Structures are given as structure tokens and as C-alpha cells.
Amino acid sequence: MSEQQDALEDLGSSGVLSALPWANASAYRRTMQDHEPETGHDRTWIGTTAHGLTCDRLHRVFSTGRFAVDAPEAASAGRDTIAAGLLPGEYAKMPIIAPGVVTWSDLNQSPGWRCGRWRLLLASFTYGESNRIPWPRKSPTKRRVASQARPDGYVDPQPMLPFADESPSLAAVVQALTDEGEDVDVTTLIVAHSIDPELGLRELYLGRSRLNRGGGEAWYWKHDLLATDFGTPGTGTIPAPPGPRPGSPGVQDAPVRLRRKAEEGNDTQ
């Protein structure tokens, strides 16, 4: 079984593959609802806001950050806190994942979550350019992640240039990864997200980034999280605004359903 198959099977059975699209849709839905170009909100504002809200939504569904709890029972008891701030209907659609299945695991202060042997980090990219993300020009943390040992059995059709052809700083990043003795039991994956503000189209991928020095493919593998079927490319649109926000004057609060208990087993750059 390939690394991609392993990751998708592990993260699918744990509910993570359902949580990521939910968090992404909720974050961008609220971002675009609050977006006001007349006030000076530009693409940078969209990216920064969506990144922060995505982290917030993932904390909610994974019971981490300010939504961390000591026991599964506490997650159900704190449903009002989890639902607060979400748009109508979003809480009801939030996947149910038992606390502790996914844990907080940042890397150099870059927001991250871990499930089993997989760590997930967020990264933004220019819409339509997912296969050409220039990882060597990203943050040191993202370069470090892209410098991980290649997946077993992977044959690189475009071998990377030797270090002699690269800047000393980039070589130092890769060398530091080796010197620091990165946890061999964890593989860091990237959750890459983007939006076309004019069209309201989103892209969301999970994959293993590749340090594409000198150009070339940006991924060893990637999976479209918005595809309707496994392996079928697709893009997602921003859901239509559901109406007034909860708590608006004269507007009845959206109903909140009780979360059932989970079954056992079950940087913007």
C-alpha cells in the first residue's frame, strides 16, 4: 500500500477527511460574508482571515486549543461554546470526533494537528496554481516539511538539483532537519487551501509537499478534498449565506442540536 493510501485510510477512518472540508467551508463562508472591499479588505485580508478561521474551526472539531476538554463527556456538555460564532446550520454538520483522536502538534509555531503518524499543517496558495507552489520560497517551516525523506517507492521523474546549485540558506534548512533528529514516527502533510474571490470557488488539497527546487512538481502526491469521488478533481463553491447571523437584533437564534457521543474506535505561508 502506498503512503497516500495509508494516509487516506487512516485519516478517513478517524474522521479527519470529513473535518477538513467542513472547517474550510465554514471558514471561507464567514470570511466572504464579512469581506467588504469598500473598507479596504483585499486578497491579503481574505487569506489572513480565512487562515485564522480555519484554525478556529479545526480546534472546534478536534477539541483542541481553547476548545480542549479533559474527557469526551465534557465535549458534549460544552456544545454551546463550540456552536457559538458559527453560522446557522454549521454546527449540525460538524463531524463528530472524540477528543484525543486528534491532538495539537504545531511545528515551529506553525499551526498543526496530529492523528496517529500524520501531522497536518495549513498552507495557502494562489488559486489554480496548486501544482506549482514554490516551496523553496515559502517559510523555513514549509521548506523543512517539503524536505522530508521521499515516500517509500517513489521514483522522482524530475530529480532535484544538488545543493551546490542552491543557496546556502536553503541547504541549511534541509541539513537542520537531519541534525535535529525529526521524529521518525511522524510524517507531516500539508492541507493547502485557496479561493477565487470573484468566482467564489475554493480549492482544498491534502498531500505530501516536494521541495521543487528549480521548478517541477510541488507534490509527491495530493488528494482533492473537495472531489465528489476519490481521485476525481473538483472545486467547491462558497455556500450561499444562510441568513442573518446568530444573535442579530430581532433575529431568533439558530437552533443547536445536541451532539451525540462519539463511538469508540471511531502559517498562512
N, C-alpha and C positions, 0 to 999 in steps of 0.2 A: 504494500500500500504506500502511495506517495505521501510526502509531507502535507500537501494540500488536502488530500483525502483524510488524513489523520486529523488535521486541524478542523476541517468542516464537520467531521463526525463528532469530535469531542465538544466543539463549541455549539453544534446543533443540539446534541442531546442535553446539554446543560441550560439551554435557553438563550445563550448569548447571541446566536444568529438572529433571533427574533427581537432581542432587546436593542441591538444596534440600529436597525431601520426605524423602530419606534422612537428612539431617542433623537435620531436625525430628523425625522419628520416633525416631531414636536418642537425641536429647537429652531428649525428653519421656518416653520409655520409662525411661531411667535416673532421671530426676527423680522420676517417680511411684513407682518401685521404692524409692527412698531416702526418700520422703515419709513422715514419721511425725508426725501431728497431736498425738500424746500428748507429744512432746518440744517442741511449740511451733511446728512448721512450719505457717505459714499461707499464704495466697494470695501474699503478697509473697515468701515464701521460694520458692514454686513458680516465680514469674515470674523472680526473680533467678537461680535455679539453672538453669532452662531456657535463659535467655538466655546464660549463661556456657558451658553445654554445647553450645549451638547454634554459638557462635563456635568452640569447640574442634573440633566435627565438621566445620565448613566449612574450618578450617585444615587438617585431615587430608586431605579430599578435594581441596582446591585446592593442596596443598603450599605453604602459606604459614605465617606465624607460626613457632612452634617446630618445625613440620614442613617448613619450607622446605628445598629442595635446590638444588644447583648444576647438576644435569643429570638428565634422565629416568632414566638408569640408577641413580642414587642413590635414587630413589623406590622402585624395585623392591628394591634392596638393603636399604632401611630398613623393610621390611614389618612386622617385629616391633614396631618402635617405633610405627608407625601403628596396628597392631591392638591394642596394649596399652591396657587400660582399656575397650575396647568389650565389649558383651555378646556371648555366643556367637551366631554366625551373622551378625552385623552387618558384619564386615569383608568377608565373602564377597559381601555385597550392595552394598558401597560402589561407586558408579560410578567408572570409571577415567578420569581427566582428566590429560592430560600437564602436567607442571609448566610454568608460564609462560603457559598459556592464560588462567588467571585470576590476577590479581595483587592484592596488598593495597593498598587505597585508602581509608583512613579519612577522615572529614570532621569536623574539629573534635574529634578523638579519639573519634568515634562509629565503631564497627567497620564497615568497609566493604570490599568487593571489587569489582574492575573486570574486565570482559570486553569487549574492544572499546570501543565507545562507551557502554557501560552500566555504571554503578556501582550496587551493591546495598547498602542499609543495612537493618538489622533494626529492627523496632518491634513492641511488644506492644499488645494492645487487649483490651477486655472481650469475652468470648465472646458471639457473636450480634450485636455492635454494629459490624461492620466498615464498614458504610455510614455510620456516624455518628461516626467517630473525630474528636474535636475538635482538629484540628491546631493552631489558634491557641493552645491551652492546653498544647501539648506543649513540648519543649525548643526552645531557639533553633535548634538544628541541624535538627530536624524541621520547624519553621516555615519555615526557609530552603529546605529541599527542596520543601515544598509551594508555595513562592513562585516556583518556576521558571516560565519562559515556558510558556504552554499549548501543547499539541501542535498541530502544523500542521493546519489544517482543523477544529479543534474549535470548536463553537458552544456557548457556555455557556447552558444553559436558565435558570440562576439567577445572573446577573451578581453579582459581589462588590460589597459596599458600598464607597464611596470612602474614601480614607484619613482624611478628615475625621471619619468616624464611628467610627474606630478609635483605640486607644490609641497614643500616640507611640512606645512601645517596639516595638509590632508593625510600625508603618510603618518604623521604623529598621532592623528586621531585613531587610525587603524592600529598602530602599534600600542597605543594606550589600552585599546580594547583587549589585546592579548596580555599585556603586562598586568592589568587589573584583575585578571582571572575571572572573567564574567561567568556567572552561574551557568554551568553546563546543562543544568536541568530545565532551563527556561529558554524558549525561543520567542523573540519579540516580533510581533506582526504589526502592520500599520493599518489603521482604519482611515482611509483617505476620502475626504468629502469635498464637494464643490456645488456651486449653483450658478445658473444663468439668471440674473435678476430680472432681465427684461422678459424672458420666456417663462420664468418660474420653474425651470427644470433643474432637478438635482441629479448628482451622481454620488454613489457611495460604494466603495470597494474595500474588501479585506484582502490583504496579501502580504507577501514577503518582499520587501524592497531590495533592490540590487544597486550597488554603488556603480552607476553608469558613467564612469569617467570616460571622457571623450565621446559622450553620446551613447546611443544604444538603448536597449530595453531597460525600463525602470523597475521591472519586477522579475523575480524568479517565477512567481505565479500570483494571480489575483483573481478574486471571485466577486462578481457583481451582486451586491446585497439587495439591489432593487429589482433583480431579474424575477420574472414570474416563474421561471423554471430553472433548475440547476444548469448553469452553463449558457443560458440564453441572455445575451446582452439586453439591457433595457435602462430606461431613465425614469425617474419618478417626478411627478409634479407636486407642487405645494398644495395640500388640501385647501379647499375654499374656506374662508373664515367662517367659523360656526356661529357667529353672532356676538353679542356684547360679552365682554369679559366677566368672569365671576366677580361679584361684589360691586358691580357698577350701580350707581344710584338708580333706584326704581326697577332694577332687574333682579329677578329671583335667582338665587344661587343655583348652579347646576347640581343635580343630584349626584351623590357619591355612593358607589356601591361598596359593600364590604368585600374586602379581598379574602378569597378562600385561602386556607393554609396550603402551602406548597407540599406536594407529596414527596416523600423520602425518595432519594435516588435522582429524584428529579433535580503642546505649544502650537500656536496655530501654524507654525512653520515646521 
